[in-house]
Amino acid sequence: MTAPPRLSPFYRLVSFAEIDSTNDEAKRRAGAGAAPGTLVWARAQSAGRGRRGRSFISPPGNLYLSIVLRPDRPAASAAQLGFAAALALGDAMLPLLPRPEGLRYKWPNDVLIDGRKVSGILLESQAAGEGRLDWLVVGIGVNLASFPEKVDHPAISLAAAGARAVTVEALLEAIAGRFQFWYERWREEGFPPLRAAWLARVQGLGERIRVRLQGEEASGRFAGLDEDGALLLEDGTTQRRIGAGDVFPASG
């Protein structure tokens, strides 16, 4: 029998063989008063979700987890923890890859290997009074053994990328440890150190991109991130701040 993941005292592990969605279970528990650090892990999901309600295919063999947090911060800052999750994923995957230089971050919260999506991150939160966060759930899915074929952005798994073999439990341990590191750094120092680390490995900085928004599409040069994590898109002499959208190459 496989040993359970070894996690720091910050975490409280709740595990399932299969569940509808780790994010939905984490939200249910958060609403019922679950402590920060509650980590919901499932070996499969029957109703996994990605950003904007997209279906997230969730067969056994991959990693699905959600973490309950209760940072006493403005609700507007919640999106910054998507960057913390991406950095944690990158830190955990880099030692496994035959070509670490192929790992890149894609705004707002994807991790790519050789241009193909290996993971997804979903943030969901509830505000308390005066615009503060009551709770935040960080959902993470990693294509460890398999990946979906028919998706908007080409996907890949760690196995298909030639990564060193790793168990789901060991990857969960590594991601949880690195997420705690970046989360605590965010709480102590704010967003700047996360922003700098993320930009050091971002895909497409300085290049022309397309951003699919609700009801429109914008294009321009990816000029970086602002101090809150929004994408800065330059087109000629104008610069546009974009808080949410899907990024694609300028061509294709």
C-alpha positions in Angstrom: 0.0 0.0 0.0 1.4 3.4 -1.0 2.3 5.6 2.0 0.3 8.9 2.3 2.0 12.1 1.3 4.2 13.7 4.0 3.2 17.3 4.4 4.2 20.1 6.8 2.1 20.9 9.8 0.6 23.8 7.8 -1.6 21.3 5.9 -4.5 19.2 6.9 -4.9 16.4 4.2 -8.3 15.2 3.1 -8.0 12.5 0.5 -10.5 10.7 -1.8 -10.3 7.9 -4.4 -12.7 9.9 -6.5 -14.8 13.1 -6.0 -16.8 15.4 -8.1 -14.3 18.3 -7.9 -11.5 19.0 -5.3 -12.3 22.7 -5.7 -16.0 22.1 -5.0 -15.2 20.0 -1.9 -12.7 22.6 -0.7 -15.3 25.3 -1.1 -17.8 23.3 0.8 -15.4 22.8 3.6 -14.3 26.5 3.5 -17.9 27.6 3.8 -18.3 25.3 6.8 -15.3 26.8 8.6 -12.4 24.6 7.5 -9.0 25.8 8.7 -6.4 27.3 6.4 -4.1 24.7 5.0 -6.9 22.2 4.4 -5.8 20.3 1.4 -8.3 18.2 -0.6 -6.7 15.6 -2.8 -8.4 13.1 -5.2 -7.0 10.4 -7.4 -9.8 11.2 -10.0 -12.6 13.7 -10.5 -16.0 13.1 -12.1 -16.7 16.8 -12.6 -13.4 18.7 -12.7 -13.5 22.3 -13.7 -11.1 24.7 -15.2 -11.2 28.5 -15.7 -14.5 30.0 -17.0 -16.4 26.8 -16.2 -14.5 24.7 -18.7 -14.5 20.9 -18.2 -11.2 19.6 -16.8 -10.7 16.0 -17.8 -9.5 14.1 -14.7 -8.6 10.4 -15.1 -6.6 8.5 -12.5 -2.8 8.8 -12.7 -2.7 12.6 -12.7 -2.7 15.0 -9.7 -5.8 16.9 -8.5 -5.7 19.0 -5.3 -7.2 22.1 -3.8 -6.0 24.2 -0.9 -8.1 26.3 1.5 -6.5 29.6 2.5 -7.7 32.5 4.7 -5.3 35.4 4.0 -6.5 38.6 5.6 -6.1 40.6 2.4 -8.3 42.6 0.0 -10.3 40.3 -2.3 -8.7 42.2 -5.3 -5.4 40.6 -4.4 -6.6 37.0 -4.7 -5.4 36.5 -8.3 -1.8 37.0 -7.1 -1.9 33.6 -5.5 -2.3 32.0 -9.0 1.3 33.2 -9.6 2.3 31.5 -6.3 0.8 28.3 -7.5 2.5 28.5 -10.9 5.9 29.1 -9.2 5.3 26.1 -6.9 4.5 23.9 -9.9 7.6 25.1 -11.7 9.8 24.5 -8.7 8.5 21.0 -8.2 8.7 20.0 -11.9 12.1 21.5 -12.9 14.2 18.8 -11.3 12.2 16.1 -13.1 12.6 17.5 -16.6 15.3 16.5 -19.1 15.2 20.0 -20.5 14.4 22.4 -17.7 14.7 25.4 -20.0 11.5 24.1 -21.7 9.4 25.0 -18.7 7.6 28.4 -19.0 4.8 30.2 -17.4 1.8 31.5 -19.4 -0.4 34.3 -18.2 -2.5 34.2 -16.1 -1.9 30.8 -14.5 -0.7 28.1 -16.8 2.5 26.1 -16.8 3.9 24.9 -20.1 6.5 22.4 -21.2 7.9 23.1 -24.7 4.9 25.3 -25.4 2.3 22.7 -24.3 0.1 23.0 -21.2 1.0 20.5 -18.4 -1.1 21.9 -15.6 -4.1 24.1 -14.8 -4.8 26.4 -11.8 -8.2 27.6 -10.7 -8.8 30.2 -8.0 -12.2 30.6 -6.3 -12.9 32.9 -3.4 -15.5 34.4 -1.2 -15.3 38.0 0.1 -16.1 39.0 3.7 -17.0 42.5 4.8 -15.3 45.6 3.5 -13.9 43.9 0.4 -11.6 41.5 2.4 -11.2 37.8 1.7 -13.2 35.3 3.8 -11.5 32.3 2.1 -9.7 31.4 -1.1 -9.4 28.0 -2.7 -6.4 27.3 -5.0 -7.1 24.4 -7.3 -4.2 22.6 -9.1 -4.3 19.9 -11.7 -1.2 18.3 -13.2 -1.0 16.0 -16.2 1.4 13.5 -14.7 0.6 10.3 -16.7 -1.8 11.4 -19.4 -3.2 14.5 -21.1 -6.3 15.5 -23.1 -6.0 15.6 -26.9 -8.8 17.9 -27.9 -8.3 21.2 -26.0 -7.9 24.9 -27.0 -4.2 24.9 -26.1 -2.0 21.9 -26.9 -1.4 19.8 -23.8 1.3 17.4 -22.6 2.0 15.2 -19.6 5.2 15.0 -17.5 5.5 11.4 -18.8 5.2 12.5 -22.4 7.8 15.2 -21.8 10.3 12.6 -20.7 10.3 13.6 -17.1 11.9 11.4 -14.4 9.4 9.0 -13.0 7.6 10.4 -9.9 4.6 9.2 -7.9 1.5 11.3 -7.5 2.3 11.4 -3.7 5.8 12.6 -4.2 4.7 15.3 -6.7 2.0 16.4 -4.2 4.6 16.7 -1.5 6.9 18.8 -3.6 4.1 21.2 -4.8 2.7 21.6 -1.4 6.1 22.5 0.1 6.9 25.0 -2.6 3.4 26.5 -2.5 3.8 27.1 1.3 7.1 28.8 0.6 5.7 31.2 -2.0 2.5 31.8 0.0 4.4 32.8 3.1 6.7 35.0 1.0 3.7 36.7 -0.5 2.2 37.3 3.0 5.5 38.8 4.2 6.8 40.7 1.2 3.8 41.1 -1.1 3.6 40.5 -4.8 7.0 41.9 -6.0 9.2 38.8 -5.4 6.5 36.5 -7.0 6.2 38.9 -10.0 10.0 38.9 -10.5 10.4 35.1 -10.3 7.4 34.5 -12.6 8.6 37.0 -15.3 12.0 35.4 -15.3 10.5 32.3 -16.9 7.4 33.7 -18.7 6.6 32.8 -22.2 6.3 35.5 -24.9 7.5 38.5 -23.0 8.1 41.3 -25.5 6.4 39.4 -28.3 3.1 40.1 -30.0 0.2 38.1 -28.6 -3.6 37.9 -28.9 -5.8 38.1 -25.8 -9.3 36.6 -26.0 -11.6 38.6 -23.7 -15.3 38.5 -23.0 -16.9 39.5 -26.3 -13.7 40.8 -28.0 -10.1 40.0 -28.9 -7.1 42.4 -28.3 -3.6 42.2 -29.8 -0.3 43.9 -29.1 3.1 43.4 -27.5 3.2 41.6 -24.1 4.9 44.3 -22.1 4.9 42.6 -18.7 2.8 42.7 -15.5 1.7 45.6 -13.5 2.1 45.7 -9.7 -1.1 43.7 -9.2 -0.5 40.9 -11.7 -2.5 42.3 -14.6 -1.1 41.8 -18.1 0.2 44.9 -19.9 -0.5 45.0 -23.6 1.1 47.6 -25.8 -0.2 48.6 -29.2 1.7 51.5 -30.7 1.7 54.3 -28.2 -1.1 52.9 -26.0 -0.8 50.5 -23.1 -3.8 48.5 -21.9 -4.1 46.8 -18.6 -5.9 43.4 -18.8 -7.1 41.6 -15.6 -8.6 38.4 -17.2 -8.3 36.7 -20.5 -6.8 33.9 -22.5 -3.5 34.5 -24.3 -2.5 33.1 -27.7 0.4 33.7 -30.1 -0.2 36.6 -32.5 -0.3 34.1 -35.4 -2.2 30.8 -35.4 
